[in-house]
């Protein structure tokens, strides 16, 4: 399985599955979720909300609608309760569960953002290291192409550092 780091808007990526940095309610607000909602159309938010709430670290799947993907995997790295902050465990679980679900769906390619590192407040470098560790440890059945996506220059640099590039 090849893992690369790319920079850009996740809603403009083409892959079998795009991962949404979700909260447990699955309401698609700002950041990654907002970009995916704008690209897919409002129906994706309705589908996501119908699938929620889910447990912290769990995932839910919706159609990708107008995005260049088959599926959006909503990975709940942040709680929509308490302090709303992601943890190392929630990022690790959400990443692993997103990879497993993509594999179960027969996806060959997936794009993963910095789960839990935006509004959920987790340190970007530490979060990227956890995500990279989970990707590196994962033994896929179908997945061949995993792309970590960064939106900003700072996010891109942090992901490259975390991945040892």
N, C-alpha and C positions, 0 to 999 in steps of 0.2 A: 504494500500500500504506500503510495507516494503522498507526501504532505508538503505543500508549498504555502508560502505566505504571499498574499496579494493585497493591494490597496485599492479601495474604491467603495462604491455604494452596493451593499448586498442585494438590493432590489434590482440591480442591473446585471447580476451574475447569472450564468446559465449552468445548471447542474440538475441532477435528479432530485436532490433535496436541498433546501435552504433551511438553516436553523435560526429560529427566532429566539432572542434573549428575552425570555418571558418571565413574568411573575406568576405566582400560583393561581391567581384569578383568571389568567389568560387574557385579560383585557389588553388590547394592543394600543398602548399610549404613544410614548415618544421614543427617540433613539432608534435602535434596530427595528423594534416593533412598528414604530411609526413609518419608517421607510418601507417596510414590507407591506403595511396596510395601504399606503399611498400607491405602491406599485401594483398590488393585487386587486384593489378595490375593496369597498366597505364590507362585502359579503364574507371576506376572510375573518374579520373581527367578529362578526355574528357567529360564524362556525366555531371559532376559538372559544368564545364566551359560552357557547352551548356545551363544549367539551369540558369546561372547567366548573369549579376549581379542581386543581390537581395537587398532589403532595409536592413538597419541596424536593427538588431533584428529579422529579418524574417528567415525562414527556407526553404530549398529545399531538396528533397529526391531523392536518387539514389539507384540502386541495390547495394548490398554489395560484389558482385563478389566472390572472393576467401576467404573472411572473414567468420567467423562462425556466420553469422547474415543474416537476410532477407534484411534489409535496412540500409543505412547510412543516417542519418538526419544531413544535413549541416546547422549548426546554426551560423548565422553571428553576432557574438558578437563584431567584430572589423571592422572598416571601412578600405577599401583599397583606402582611399583618406585622405586629410588633414593630421593630425598628426598620424593617424593610431592607435590611442589609444582607448581602450574600456572604456565604462562608466558604472556606476551602472545601468542606465536605459537600455543600450544595453545588458548587461549580464542578467538582469531580463527578458527582452522581449525575448531574444534568448532561455533562459531556459524554460520559460512558453510555447513559441511556439513549442519547441522541444517536450515537454511533450504532448501538445495538438495534435500535428501531429502524434506522436506514438500511442496515444489513437485512433485517427481517422483511423489509419491503422490496428487497432486491436492487437497491440503489447502487450504482457504480461510482457516483460522484456526489459530494456533499460540500457545502460551504458553511463554515462555523465562525461566528463572531466571538468577540471577547466576552463570553458569558459572565454575568455578574460584575463586570468591571465598569459599567456606566453609572446609571442612577443608583444601582445597588451598592455602590461605594467600595467594592473590593479593589485593592491595589492592582493596577494593570500588569505590571511585570510579574508579580506573584501569581495572578490569575492566569496569565498567558503560560507560565511555567506549568501550572496544574493541567491546563488544557493540553499542552504539548505532551506532558507525561502520559495522560490518558490516551491520546492518539497513538503515541509510540508503543504503549502496552497493549493496544487493541489488536486482536487477531481476527481479521475480517473473513467473511465468506464471499461477499459480493463487492464490497467497497474496494475501489482501486485508487481513487483520486479524492483526497481530502485537502480542502483549501481553508486556511485560516485567513479571515478577512479583517483588515484594519481600515477604518475610515480616515483618520487623521494621520499626519506624518508622525506624531508622537506615538500613536497607537502602533503604527507600522514598525517603528524603531524598537519599541518595547517587545513586540512579538518576535522580531528577529533576534533580539538579545535573549529572550526566553527560550527560543528554539536553538540557540547556539550557532546562529549564522553570522 
